[in-house]
Amino acid sequence: GHTQPRRIAARSVADRIAEELDVELGGVVGYKVRFTDHSSDRTLIKVMTDGILLAETQADRYLDQYDTIIVDEAHERSLNIDFLLGYLKRLLPRRRDLKLIITSATIDAARFADHFGSNGRPAPVLQISGRTYPVEIRYRPLDEPQSDTADDQEPRDWLDGVADAVHELARENPGDILVFLPTERDIREAARVLAGRRLPGDLQERSSEIVPLFGRLSMEEQARVFASSPHRRIVLATNVAESSLTVPGIRSVVDTGTARISRYSARSRMQRLPVEPVSQASANQRAGRCGRVGPGICIRLYSEADYRTREAFTAPEIQRTNLAAVILRTLSLKLGNLEDFPFLDPPKITVIREGYRTLEELGAIVTEAEAAASRESSVEESADSDVTAANAVATQPQKTGGRQPQGRAPARSEHSPQLQAGALTDIGRRMAALPVDPAIARIILAAVEMHSLPEVLAIAAFLECQDPRERPIEKQQAADEAHRKFFNRDSDFLTILNLWDAWHEKQRTMSNSQLRKWCQQHFLSWLRMREWVDVHGQLRELLEDSDEPAIQQAARALAKQRQHPEKPLAEQRHNDFAATHKALLTGLLPNIAMQTPEGEFAGAGGGKLALWPGSALAPKGAKWFVAAELVETTRRYARTIARIQPEWIEPLAGHLVSRDYFEPHWDPEAGNVMIYEKVSLWGLPIVTRRRTTLARIDPVKSREMLIQHGLVELGLLYGQVSDGSGPPPQDDYEDEEEALERGATRVRPRSQQASSRGKTGTSGGRRRGWGHEFPFLQHNVGVLQQLKELQAKTRSHHLLPGDEVLFEFYNSQIPAECTDRDRLRRWYQRTHARVPRLLQFDINQFSDESQRQQHLSLFPESAQFGAMHLPLSYQLDPGQEADGVTVSLPLEGLPQLTESRLDWLVPGLLEQKVLALVRALPKSLRRHFVPAPDSARLVASDLEFARGDFLHSVAVRLSQLSGERIAAQDFDAGQIPDHLKFNIRVLDDQRRILIEGRDLKQLRATLAEKAAAAATEADRRAAAVGPTPEEAQWLRTGFRTWEFFDIPEHIEIVRAGMSLRAFPALRDDQETVALMLCQTPEDARRQLRNGLRRLFLLSDKKRILTQVGNLPNITRTRVLATTIKGLEFTTSVALLMTDRAWLADNQLPRTRYAFDAALRMGRERLPVAAQELT
């Protein structure tokens, strides 16, 4: 096997060997390069790139198909060559028959001989002098004038220098000329310039042929270099022609003295591809290219002094590259640990570890934590497999006799292979396919995932090249002004993209000379701009060759954009700011920074940063930003920065962030036990306070809090926690306060919150919990509510179980796996089918059945208060306004309430109230009732509940018991505890509390105006929304005769959800009468009397007015009455006469029949009534 560092060299060497042996290429002699294999089983001499041989080591670890390996051009010391040499050094002791030959024209032979020595002796060195001819070296530096008459001549650019040198050589020698140029773009530019010149020796019909030569040429284009030509050829080549191949017929060389050499910048943590001077060894190799077929001439476009100051040998690539890239390549080629690899120039261990850390940050290799997690998962899977296998064996019938089959370890699941620390991940394998810095490779892959490849690939290519923006010392301000035209105020990366778009737009509309002038006007290097475009094209082509369909598709879509030059590039992209910068972040995470409250900028790891003055963000700064590189001079500067959002970082750096947890709590919105999380990346707080489930952090603590807050305190039923026996109290401002605590700047009305969340809740819109998932909670609330009510009624504090009892009830039944709401729900749903009463309380656990039945009559849920049947409620809350028994009634029912009924309270508290009255007696009387509880029990047992006046009844019974006269006035009412007095709660129609208290008289005084307005409000409401059916017939007006139904003494109506009595009456409306409802019987009787009087008058008005007119002295009296303001004398006398004639016996007719009878009887009494008025 014979290796060459480049594909083109491998092909040409194979061609030459096949030609020398007179055999067909692909048979005895073959070659293999990337994507092309011209070898077979008959091949005895195989020429290949060193990368191909390294790749073959993955399948053929001992290289058994080779007996001899020739490594040519070893002086280039590329990574592949160093890897290959190290691999062969390790292999040679294992394959004693393998022969290794290392060849080079400028090798440091002693160094190599020592490295490959054995038994203390260096490897043999053979020096073979080739048939070379003398080469004349001429120095033509670009900064020196080319004639004595050109004193004021400006220095030439390299294109002029190349053209002048080619012209000089063509004049002296008709042979082929080899020109060394640093980049493909330079080759194209030189070809354009030379094609426009006529050289010495060129004929009209036959001019010099210009042939490009670089590594990415197709096979057909490469073949042109080695094909014979009848006329002179000018070969424009990169350093691929320096030592890798020999171009036939070369008699002259033009050496620009530069090459694109990959170097790692520790400052920016980027792999750069700068164009820099070549070493003396490379320069000698180039000169030697023209001494193969005869005496040659080499023109160097730099000075001899410059040549002598250059390095003797080109530094090995391993010393010029980021070790992250080296490690990535090592892992990709499966060459083992980098620390143990026998490099000719091994790197430092600390640098190697830094390289591994960088790859871990990029997600290219498996971390120790991931490997440990994989091992734990593997152990669990193995245990599960063993159990399954054991169960399977146990279920198979046992055979008698014979040998039982031996078991074997279960195979590892294909879905969860065990990971090894330091191994390549899928992302790492794809990164290894891109020959750029790993950070840039990661950025490009992320751009494919985030659909931002058109934007990011242009930026990535820029970062791989030298910045084309120039800033001459004498024209700094002008350069800054020119560059500012491309600024994007939020991102220097988008400034780069703006520059990219501007270049392509101008290229589309300008000639090359105009484009050059445009670059000069904007202080841009035309050559570096072309280099940028070249690198972009190379990266795109590599992506097109990817074996990943998504990458291939994205690259081909990008290539299609160039097929539409009439459309600006910016219009062909998504231009998604977030996607573009998220992709950049994946490779630049170490370069993020934030602004501190003091206005400084803190970088990852805590170092202080300053914004580069030339950044578009420098004037105003940014709260968070990412930089392409960090530069340390007098200060540590961040260059090429962009504004970012901190929430972008965590999804991209999940394997790097540190997390701190604090304040575990019950979250009513999530219905789970939560904890606050702080997420930091290298000391930068990217999330300062975020809720997450505690179950993920501390399952044991989460389960305890879930039982306590979710079940015992009913958080899962009501969302909020409560006292365990009912829904929590609602606060009018609770939602707003919580929203503001979460950092909201605006809060919405509760109705909007409820509709936007789609959650069931109270009228306030709060989430009402998850009772439908845990129905036992509602049952348990019912049990606890019964106990609470029983406890409130009996005034005993021992019935309701404490939190410890309830916690233990749940804790003893719920398994340890139930650490959050979802796990608890799944377990409950599985188990409830088998255990229907799962987690349900039994009230008999806490109280006796017979006692509960007895208390039903002693502590009723409602009671009769005169004509009203009103609900009662009980509360055991000493010191609170509602402590004791509360009676609720509508505003309209307040006048019907009496002190005499309120004093009786309820039967269950009668004995306690009697005891309180005994203790409220003066001491001289109280001494007759010792012990007081026994006396109170005797008195209470003799009382007939709610019969008569309570205080009088108690006083009479105490007098009988003691033999002393005791009056109701002897009791000191101020000493009666509040809980032994009714709490009167007055409600409106919406059951909202208007007022409550224990003093009936004070309540009536406070609500006097509201009570008076109640009837008016009822009328207004009836007019607006219509009366209820039972009220409608009693709200009619405009009657002049009895044209309505009979008038009962009372009817039943509903107010505030409660039934109470209303009293129909007839209202006097002057010219008519109307039906109405009164709140009390007394008011109804008064109104009815007045209404009947008016109705009698309207029915017999003529007869009555005749009697009034016949009264003696009526005319004189009427004249005297006019002096009384507002008096209608005739009407008043008529009403008085009507009252005497029809209503003298106080019998108020309530039916049509009774009214007609009274009308007839009144007519008979009318003369008598008139006589009484005389």
Buried (B, 14 or more C-beta within 10 A) or exposed (E): BBBBBBBBBBBBBBBBBBEEEEBEBBBBBBBBBEEEBBBEEEBEBBBBBBBBBBBBBEEEEEBEEBEEBBBBBBBBBBBBBBBBBBBBBBBBEEBEEBEBEBBBBBBBBEEBBEBBEEEEEBBEEEEEEEEBEEBBBBBBBBEEEBEEEEEEEEEBEBBBBBBBBBBBBBEEBBBBBBBBBBBBBBBBBBBEBBEEEEBBBBEEEEBBBBBBBBBBBEEEBBBBBBEEEEEBBBBBBBBBBBBBBBBBBBBBBBBBBBBBBBBBBEEBBBBBBBBEBBBBBBBBBBBBBBBBBEEBBBBBBBBEEBBEEBEEBBEBBBEBBBBBBBBBBBBBBEBEEBEEBBBBEBBEEEBBBBBBBBBBBBBBBBBEEBBEEBBEBBEEBBEEBEEEBEEEEEEEEEEEEEEEEEEEEBEEBEEEEBBEBBEBBEBBBBBBBBBBBBBBBBBBBBBBBBBBBBBBBBBBBBBBBBBBBBBEEEEEEEBBEBBEEBBBEBBBBBBBBBBBBBBBBBBEEEEEEEBBEBBEEBBBBBBBBBBBBBBBBBBBEBBBEBEBEEBBBBBEEBBEBEEEEEEEBBEBBEBBBEBBBBBBBBBBBBBBBBBEEEEEBBBBEEBEBBBBEBBBBBEEBBEBBBBBBBBEEEEBBBBBBBBBEBEBBBEBBEEBBEBEBEEBEBBBBBBBBBBBBBBBBBEBBBBEEBBBBBBEBBBEBBBBBBBBBBBBBBBBBBBBBBBBBBBBEEEEEBBBEBBEEEEEEEBBEBEEBBEEEEBEBBEBBBBBBBBEBBBBBEBBBBBBBBBBBBBBBBBEEEBBBEEEEBBEBBBEEBEEEBBBBBBBBEBBEEBBEEEEEBBBBEBEEBBEEEEBEEBEEBBBEBBEBBBBBBBBBBBBEEEEBBBBBBBBBBBBBBBBBEEEBBBBBBBBBBBBBBBBBBBBBEEEBBEBBEEBBEBBBBBBEEBEEBEEBBBEBBBBBBBEBBEBEBEBEBBEEEEBEBBBBBBBBBBBBEEEEBBBBBEBEEBBEBBEEBBEEBBEBBBEEBEEEEBEEEBEEBBEEEBEEBEBEEBEEBBEBEBBEBBBBBBBBBBBBEEBBBBBBBBBBEBBBEBBBBBBBBBBBBBBEEEBBEBBEEBEEBEEEBEEBEEEEEEEBBEEBBBBBBBBBBBEEEEBBBEBEBBEEBBEBBBEBBEEBBEEBE
